């Protein structure tokens, strides 16, 4: 089914859910809002009179939804004035807020009826659509889960009841999706992160501020080191910048006006300066460029930075490592001449391709452009935007990159070439980005002396490969289901001696592997071999070395690979070579 039709189907199923809720609990719920989403749909309800909805109510709700579906009710759109809309939803503060916003932004206000407009048993909601023609087209649906959600994701607002569901054109598609969602639960990075002791959160420190345990810190560091290793080979140089800056920096860049609500203010005990924790590195990198005179011979200047960044995300929108308030990026800002742009971006795209292939990701690009309906959200000359958006298309076509358009997804200062990676469950994640920026050099008055002695403006390229290390960790934990490849695994090998008699030999194997730089643990517990193997499998260690009396006598180890694969016996040296080769090749 085409994406637009699936969106309409799910949006319609969400209306059927809301209608069923109103039938089951008349006068006890106030409908807030709910969209179709990538995995289905959801709707937020404000319950009254102590009403508590739980997943135990799902069979009853689904039964009522089926009645509505089988009634073959039409979906009918009506355009209404703001005054008429307020009359229709006079007792609903959530709808009134939506209507006020639409009127302020001079947007068309529409409502959708399910059933004959205004007649008994019909249902109406403020909605921009789209919808299918009739309820009977909803062939397969299922309610999935329930959660609390603050209105607008702001904990200062009321907690609402959010019901998630999904819908498809066929039962087969629905069952496949439900199976994927069950697998996604098993792979949830918050669950695996706790089980594998990778990261945690503390109420005393604050929500959205992750703490990395040794194993998680290792993975995070290894990811960044991989990127840095590649960057050094290509002539990139790493810098380090403060994590706070004066408001004037962000006023000059434009972030103060466009982004201030997402920035943390910093208060000084000794001055009245307005300061912020930095939400991105680019403004500070302009000041490194501006710290001395630059010649055309100095360009390109490639500055990379792994410094921490901070954004004041709404509490209701935080989601483990996927959306945190403290994170880092493998940021790079390239200051170059206009005639150097193509070569620099081609190199960045090739670096990105290599790293994505290392993780086994399929991917495509989104060309994130201006929102034509809201030009006021973007800085710079519209002609410059036309030029750069067309330039980005030419670059991607020259590199034979599959891409799609993303109107409205641009940064306020430049269009973006955003890489969308597909994980093992078929889910899409935005990771890398490349941007051609003329706005920042203009606003910061950056110049270089050209060959003819005149002052020219450099182009500023923004580039990230894995993007946020935190977000990348989330994606990789769920992509691999916690079973990381050998090079990325905090523990690569676990040695399992069968009895006390083999401990001494196990110790010698342990020391030899450590000396070769292999990350290894020795299980000295008195548990049975079966239990040791089960525990090692549960912790997703790539390799187990089983050592019994036969192995001691032969001066070998029995090798067991994760997933119950018996690789037979080999010498410790041969096994070490195998591991080190996998690490060197970054094998999956």
SULKAZI-V304794 format. One record per helix or strand of 3 or more residues. SS is the DSSP state (A for helix, B for strand). FROM is the first residue (numbers start at 1). TO is the last residue. Records with the same first field share a line. If there is no record, write none. Layout:
BEGIN
SS=FROM-TO  FROM-TO
END
This chain:
BEGIN
A=3-24  55-70  82-88  93-104  135-137  151-153  171-187  189-195  214-233  247-253  255-262  282-289  296-298  315-317  338-359  375-377  382-398  439-443  469-479  486-488  500-515  529-538  549-554  572-585
B=29-31  40-47  74-79  110-114  123-126  140-150  159-168  244-246  275-277  301-305  308-310  326-336  362-369  403-407  416-422  428-437  459-468  493-497  520-523  543-547  557-561  565-570
END
